[in-house]
Structures are given as structure tokens and as C-alpha cells.
């Protein structure tokens, strides 16, 4: 399904002219070797462009259309017209050696073969260059010597003449197309049924690499690959095990590399790279999806309005653009594994259904917030941020969890248990620090995973609730408030000392806290007489809802304890703001 969806996406991109046709690709090119018609090097042309990176500007290679490049592992394999200095010039930063000479010889053989008998000054110049160039004498060439460090740093080089790139020459382009078609008809490759298209065609032995996934090899990683006999069967080697035709292989790799190159329509979530696309290849759907999945403070009202329109089956209007809710939409999560990529998940549905599931998730997350909170909707990235230690150097969420959380939200299924447990762990580790994001996660998890239907009534303080765990959380908050008012500026509160124990084993802690409360009440009576009846009334109302202190609270009950605590704390601040 993944390869089929990507192949279809490629075809739509190609129809719009956004990607190159088979036989061609986009490569990062740093320098051009300017040739005379006799094949001599006249100069080295700087082809990098200046781009902003954070607060500074950097020089980056240009993306230029070149003949399709080979997939390399450890062997010697040359590209046509675009390659690094080892293949094009037979040199690296230290000069040359036998290995580098072998690279140059492979490039020379390929170029002389493909350009043999080809008309045109450009073809002649490139052909003469390979016939006459001696890598051992490269340092004697003034133009190369002056730019030695730059051209040997690993970037790609291309040939040019008179301001025109070699690959754009009509005679050379025709020669490349003819050579590629002849290779396809030569019978050197195996013929089989492509599992993607269902057509009988050449099967790709090695698939091109995918570049741009953080954590994977910078040279690229494979999505489909076989590198050991253990993965082979029925005498089929390498990717013949999973026969994908050369067309489909080119199509899906081109589409993936295109998506990864469009950084505004992809983003990293945990250890995974999240890619999305509409079947129609319209970028407006991608832009809208990431707006909804990662809302910012300045687009909260717009998102709210769109969600309300969805409930009423109205048109999805993003700015001046109308989006079709029936448009098929895909989300792919890729994770790096050195030289390979693993698929965390692949999800497809109509764009409207995906937005509806996002809307339901945000509704489950809704909870009373502090006055300083500038968001109504907590994005998925910010949501995962609540599960990690903010003081840690590595602020990445647990591997796998991020992708599984996103998948659960998109599909409207159960959240992974690790989301809930990690939030509880963080609250315990920080002695009861319950942020509105963490409280929202707990509420959403209990509603979705434990079918806590009553949870919809717990956006704010539920004073009518008689759920023991929730009431105990409220009680703990009031006891903390009494202590704080009796001892202003106290450094270590009962939250710091007793929160974790009270949350897990109430029977062993609350009798101690209630006894301690009596001392605080006496102090309040002495120092702040009006505060005593206020707190005694509140305690009476809460404690009449309790029958006993349970010995243990389950993980589910601990979540309700935390919600009760959080709601009561927010209620206290609400009253202070009213005053």
C-alpha cells in the first residue's frame, strides 16, 4: 500500500511538473567544471546559493536536474555527468591513489561509451576531457589548484560550457535516453510481475536510497533492501525477493525524496519523520494538516471555527481555499536505522475523517487552564513534550511512543499505555507538578482507553463527584492550601514530601496529613481568623464524600487523584483572580 500510494503520488507530481521523469533526478551540486571545446578546464564555477539557517546565512548546494544517479554501497560505480571529485577528476583532498584512480577510470569508461559518436560541441568537449585528463597531474592545473579544497570537500560537480550545463544539451540528453532505453531492452535485468503496478517489467535489484531522514546515513538509507542470505528465499537474491519494477522503484523513491525535501510539509516527531500528502498532490492539504496537528497561539480561533464547521458538515475553508473533505490523505512515519529506514506507521483516510479524529482528540484534552495559557489546543509535539524531563539534555520522548500517539489520534483509536504511564512518572518525579497539558493527557486517556464517559464532565472542577480517588486529590490540594496560608513562604510543602505516597497509598498518608492540618488550622485561627471557617467548610464538604481511605490506588485511580488535585488548585487561583 505504501509503495502504491507513493507511486500514484509521483505520477500526480510529474503531471504538475514538480518532479523529474524517469531517468532523471535532482541532485545537490556545488561546482561546475567549465570546459573549452577542446576539453580543457577553463575554470571552476561556484554554484552554491545563500540561504538563511536560523539567525545566520549559509551557502548550500543547488538542486539541479541531472541524469539519474546510481545507488552505491562499497563498490565502484560512476554516475553520468554529475559526481564527486573522485569520479570526475580522480582526486580527493589528499591527491590521488589507486582506489580513486579506479573511480576515475569507471567514470571515463562510462562517459566515453555513452558519448561515442554523439554530435555537438558539448558532447565533444566532455569526451575530449576524459580522453586527455590525467588525475596525477591535476595539481598542475591552475584552475583546479586554486579551488582544490572546495571541489574535494565531497560535493557534486557537473560539466558546463558557455554558461550551459552538459546535461541540458539536446544531443547529450538524447544519448542518455537512448542508452537508458537500450539497457532496459537488453535483457540484462530480470523480468517479473511488479508487486506495485501488477505489470510485467524489469525488476529493480537495488532500490535507490532515501535522503533527509534525521539520524539515518547522510548518503541516504534504503526503505526496501536485502543484504544477507537469511532474508532470501526460492533462490531470489537482494530485492528480487520483493519484486518491484524499475518504474515503481523510481516513482516511490522520487516521491519520498521530494517529500523529505519539502521541509514545510514534514516534521520530526520524537525519533520519527512524519510525512503527509494528498492523493491529488495539492500542497494545501499538507499545510492545513500540519496547522491542525501542531497549532500555534495565533491560529487557535481559526482551527476552532473549522472544527465547528466539520461538525455541521460544512466546507473546510482555510483562508481563501476550500478543501474537499473526501480527498484521500496519507500520513507516513519513518524512523532511521543507520543504512535503512523503518516504517513506524502508515495511515490513510479521507482528509475530513482525519480532521474529525483530531477534533475529537482535542475535545478530550480540553481542561481548565491557568490564565497565562495562550492555547486552547495543545499540539501533538507539545503534548509529547509533557512526558519528558525539561531539565534533561535529551528532551526526546520515548522511542516509538511519539509515532504511536500520532497514529492513535489520527485513527481515533486507543492511546498507547506508555503515554499515560510516562505522564504519571513525570508528575511523580517532579513531586506533584501537574501542568494543564499533563492533566489534559490524563483526562483524554481515561476517556478514550478506560471508557470514562463521566470524564467529559471533568473539564473543570466537579464538586458533585463522589469518585474516591478524585475526591482525595481535591482533599490533598485543600490541605496543601491550608499549610501554605498558615506558613507563608514555606520551602518544602506537603506536596513535596507526601504527594507520591498520597497518590499511591492514601491510607498510610492522609491520617498524618489530617492531623498535621489541625496544627495549621490553629495557627490560622490565631493569625487569620476569617480563614478558619472558610477552610473548615470546604473540608467538611469534601470529606463527607469519603467513606474511607483506600490502602492502594490503581493507575487509573491515580490519574483521577491527579485530576482532582489539579482542578482544586485551579479553582483556588480562579477565586484569587475574581478577588
N, C-alpha and C positions, 0 to 999 in steps of 0.2 A: 504493500500500500504506500509506503513512504516513497519508494523509487518511482512508482506510477504517478503519484501526486506531484513530485518534483519534475518529472519528465513533462507532464502536462503544463506545469508552470513555466518551464523553459520555453515550450512552444508558444505560449502566450507572450512571454517576454521577447522572443525572437520576432514575432509578428509586429511588435511595437518598436523594434529596433533597439531594445535595451541591452541585448546580449549578442554575441557574435555567433554566426552559423558554424556548423561542424567543420572542423579542420582549422579553425582559428580560435584564438583566445586573447585575453587581456593579461599583460604581464607588466610588472614594475620595472621600468627601465631608467637607469641612472645616467648613462652617457652614450653618445653616438660617435662612431668612428667615421670621420669624413674622408672619403676616398676620391682620388683622381680617376680619370677614365683608364689610366694605366694600372690602377690597383694600388697606388702608393698612398700612404696615410698623410693627409694634409693637415689634420688637426683632430682634437678631441672636443666634442660639443657637450656642454653641460645641459642635461635635460631635466633636472630636478626642479620642483616647484615649491614655493614657500607657502606653508600652511600654519595656522595657529594651533598650538598644542598647550592648553591651559592658559597661562599668562605670558607665554613666550612663543616666538615663531621658529619653526624648524623647516629644514629642506627635506622634502620627501620625493621618492622616485615617481615619475609619471606613469599612469596606466595607459599603455599603448597596445593597439591591436597588432598581434604577431602570429605567425604560423603556430599551430597547436604544439605545445611543448610536451616532451616525453616525461614519463614518470621514472625517476631514478631511485635506486636503492644504494648499492655499494659499487655497482659496475660502472663501466664507461659507456655513456650513451649521449650523443650530441643532439642539440636542437638545431633547427634551421633558422638562420639569420638573427637569432636572439639567444644569447647565452652569456655566461660569466667569462672573465678574462682567461681562465684556464683553457677553455674550448676555443674562444675567438682568437686569442693572441698567444696561447701556450705559455702563460706566465702567471705567477701569483706574487704576493708581497715579497717573497724571498728569491724570486727569479724563476727558474725552471728546473725540472728533474724528469726522470723517465716517466713517472706516473702522469705528470702534467703534459709531457710530450705526447703520450698516448691519447690524452683528451683532445689535443690539437689535431693529431692525425685522424681521429674519428670525425672531427668537425670538417677537416679538409676533404676527406673521402666523401662525406655526405654532400657537401656543397658542390664539389666538382661533378659528382654524379647527377645531382638534380639540375645543375645549370649547364650541363653539357649540351652544346648546340642551341642554346637559348639566345634569341635575338635581344638587342637593346644594349645601350651603354652601361646601364646599371648592372645587368647580369654579367657583362664582360668585366666590369671593374671588380666585382666580388670574386669572380672566377680567377682573375689575374692576381688578386690579393692572396688567395690561398695557394696559388702556384708559386709565388715569389717570397712570401713572408717566411722568415726564419726566426723562430722564438728565441734561439740562442743569441741573436743579435738585436733583440728587442730594445735593450738599453741604449743602443747606438742611435735609435730613432728619437730625435729631439722632442717630437710631439708626445710620444709615449713616456719618455723620461721625465718630462715636466709634470705629467699628470699620473705618475706611477702609483702613488699611494691611493689616489681616488679611484682609479679604474681597477685596482686589485683588491678593493675592500669587500668584494663579494657581490656587488650589484650587477644587473644585466647590462650588456652592451648590444647595440644594433649598428648596422651599416647605413650610411646615408651619402648622398652626393647632390650637390647643388641645392641644399635645403629640402630634399625629398628622401623619405625613408625607403630602404630597399624593398621591404615587403609590400609597399604601396605601388611598386612598379607593375604595370599591367602584364608584361611578359613574364616576370618572376611569379606573380600571383597565379597566372595560368599554368605555369610549370609546376607549381606546388599542388594545385588542384588536380592536374593530370597524374602526377606522381602518387598522390594520395588515393585516387580512384583506381589506378593500376594496382597498387598494393592490395586494395580491397578485393580485386578480382583475381589476384594471383593464386589464391588457394592456400597461402601460407598459414593462414589462421583457420581455426576450427569453425565449422558451420554447425549451428544448432538452433533450437527454438528459444528465443529470448523470453525470459520469465516476466519481463515488464511489458513488452509490446505484443507478445504472442506471435511474432513474425519469425520466419526462418532467415537468419542472417549470421554474419561473423560474430563470434563470441569474444568478448574482451578478456584477455588473460590477466592483465594487471590494470586495475582501476586508478584513475588519476587521484591525486591527493586533495584534501580539503584544507584550505588555509584560513586562519583567522580565529580559531578557537583557542582562547587563553588557556595556557597550561599544556597544550599539545606542542609537538615539534614545530619550530618556526618555518621549516621547509614544507610542512603540511602533514596531515595524518589521513589514514585511509578509513573510509566507512565500510567498505567491503574488501576483505583481503584474507588470504590463506597463506601461511608461511611455514607449515610443518606437516609431515605425513599424517600426523594424528588427526588432522582435520579433513583429510582426503578420503574419498570413497569411490568404489567402482572404477578405479584406475584413473580418475579425473584429478588433475593437478591444478593447484592455485585456484583462480576464480572460475575455472571450468566447472568447479563444484556447484556453483550457483550461477548458471549461465545467464549473463546479461549481455545483450547485443551491444556492439560498439556505439550505435546511435544512442541508445538509452543510457549507456555509461557516460558518454559525453554530455548528454542532456542533463542528467541529475547532478553530475559534478559541477557543471557550469552554473546551474540554478543555485546550488548550495553556496558556491564561492561568491556568486552575485549577492545573495542574501547576507553573507557574512561581511561583505564589503560595504553594505548599506547600514552603517552603524546607527543611524537614527531609527531603523526599524528592527533592531535586535538589541538585546541587553543581557548582561550577565546576572544570573540569579544563583547565589551560592557558588558551587563548582560547575554549574551548568550554563551553557549559552542557549538562550531562548530565541528561536526564530519563528516568524509567522508570515503567512502570505494568504492572499485571496486567490481563489481559482482563476479569477479574471485578470490577475496581475495588477489590479488597481491599488496604488500605494495608499490611498485614502483610508482603506480598511486597516492596514497595518498601523498607520499613525493613530487612528481612533482607538484601536485595541490597546496600544501601549499607554495612551492617555487614561483609559479606564483601569488598566491593571496597575498603573503607577501614578495615581492622581497627585497633582501639585496643589498648594494652597490657593492658587489663582484660578483653578478651573473646577472647583468643587460645585458651584451652583450650576454650571453648565452640565456636568455629569448628572447631578440630581435631576435636572429637567429631562434629560434624555432617558434616564431610568423610569421616570414617571410616564413619559410618552410610550415607552415599551409596554408598561402595564396596560395601557389603553390601546395597544396595537396601532399606535401612530407611527409615522415615518421617522426613521432615525436621521435626524438633522444635525450635522456637525458643521457649524459655521454656515457657509452658503452651499454646502454639499449634502445631497441626500444619499444615504446608503441603503442598499437593499438588504433587509433582514434575512432573506433567503439565500444570500450569497454564501457559497461553500467556503469555509475558512479553516486553515490548518495551523497548528502550533507544534513545533518540534523542539525537543530539548536534547542537546548534545553535551556530553561530558568528555574531557580529554583523558586519554590513556596512553601517554607517550606517543608512539607512532600510529596509534589507532584511535578511533572515536567510538564511544558507546552511546547508545540511544537510551536516555532516561525515560522518555515517553514520547508518544506521537498521538495527537488528538485532532479529530476533525468533526466539525458540526457546522450548522448554519451560523452565520455571524450573529443573528438575532438571539439564538439559543445561548450562545456563549455569553453575550451581554446580559441575558436574563439570569444566568447562573452567577455571574459576577455580582449582579444587583442583589440577589438573594444572600450571597455571602456577606456583602456589606451591611445588609439589613440585620443579619445575625450578629454582626460585630458592633452594631450601634449600642452605645452606652453613654451615660452621663460623663461629661468631660470637665476638666479644670477650665477656668475662664481663659487661661492663656493659650489653650489648644487652638490652632489655626486650621484644623482639618476636620471634616465630618467623616471622610472616607480615608481609612488607613491603607495605603497601597501594600501590595504583596511584599515588596522589598523591605518597607518599613516594618511590616508585620513580622518578618523573619528576624529583623534587627532586634526585636524584643526578646529573642531566645538566646542571645549571646552576651557575653561579658563585655560591657562598654569600655572597661579599662584594659582589656586584653589587646595585645599586638595584633593577633589574628581574630578579626571580627566576622569570620565566615561562619554561617550556620552549619549544622551537622551535614556532611555529605549525603546526598540522596534526598534528604528531607525537603530541601527547597523545591526541587522539581516535583516531588510527590504532593506537596502542598498546593502548588500551582495546578497540577493535574486534577486534584480533588475539587478545587474551586471551579475550574472550567467545566467539569463534568457534573458538578452538583452532587458528588459522592462524599463518602466519609473522609474526614481529615486523617492524616497519619497520626497514630498514637504518639509518635515522637514529638510532634508539635506541642501537644498538651503537656507531656512529661517534662520537656525541656523548659517550658514556661514555669512550671512548678519548681523545677530545680533552680532556676534563676531567682525566683522570688525567695526561696529558702536561703540561697547563697548570699543574698543581699538583705537578710533579716527582715523580710516582710515588705520590701519595696514593691508596691503594686502600682504600676503605671496604668493609664487608661487603655493603652494598647494591650497590655497583658490581661487586663480584666476583660477586654473585648474578645480576645482569643479564647479565654476560658468559657465565656458565655456562648460563643459561637460553637465551640467544640461540644459542650454539653447538650446544646440544642440539636446539633446535627448527628453526633455519634451516639449519644445516650438517649435520644428522643425525649429530651426535657422540654416538653411542649410549654410548660409554665414559664420557661426561660424567656419567652417573648414579653412577659410582664416584668422583667427584671432589667430594663434599660436604666432605670434609676432605682432609688431605694424602695423596696417593697415592705412597707411597715406591717402588712397583713400576713406576711409569710410566717408559717409555723414550722418550716423545714429546720430541723435541729442544727445542722451544720451552718446554714445561712444565719440563723439567729445567734449562734455562738460567735460568728465573725463580727456581727453587729455589736455584741456584748464586749468583745475584745477591744474594738475601736473606742467605745464609750469609756472603758476602764483606762485606756491609754490617754484619752482626753482629760479625765479626772486627774490623773497623775501629772500631766503637763500643766494643767491650770494650778494645781497645788504647788508644783515645783517649777516655776518658770525658768527656762534656760538649762534644764537638766540635760546632761550629756548622754547618758545611757537610759533609755526608756524601757518599759516592759516589752515594747516591740522588739528592741534589740536583743533582749535576754530571753523572752518567752514565746515569740511568735511561732517559731517552728514547732515547738513542743505543743503549744495550744492548738495548732492546726492539725497535728497528727494524733495526739493523745490528750484530749481535753480533760478527762477525769483526773489526771495527775497534776494539772496546772491550774485550772480555774478556781478550785478551792483556795489555793495560795493567793491568786490574784484578787479574789473577792475579799479575803482577809486583809490584804495589803490596801485595798480600796478603802476600808474602814478608817485607816490611819489618814489617808488623803482627804476623805470627807471631813474628818475632824479638823484638819488644817484649813480646809476651805471654809468651814463654819466660822473659824476664828478670824481668817483673813478676808474672806469674800462671802459674807453671809448669804447673799442672793443666789450664789451658785449652787449651794447645797440642795435646796428644794428642786431646782431645775434638773440636776443630775439624778436625784433620788426618784423623781417622777419617771425619768427616761429609763432608769434601771428597772423600775417596777414593771413598766410596760413591756420591756424586753424579756425579763426573767419569768414573767407569768406565761410566756410561750414555751418555756423549757420544762420538761419533765425530769430530766436527769442529764448528767454529764457523761457522754459515751466514753468507753475506755479507748476505743480506736475510731478513726475516721478513714474511710476508703479514699482512694484517689479522687473519685467522683465527688465525694463529700468534702474533701479538702478544697476542691475547686469552688464549691458553693460557700465554704467558710471564707475563702479569699474574696469572693464577690460581696458577701455580707459586710466584710471589713471595709472593702473599697467603697461601697455605696454609703455606708455610715460616715466614713471620712469625708466624702464629697458633700454629704448633707450638712456636715458641720461647716464646711467652707462656704456653702451656699448661704447659710444663715449669717455668717460673718459679713458676706458681701451685701446682704439685704440691710444689715445694720449700718 
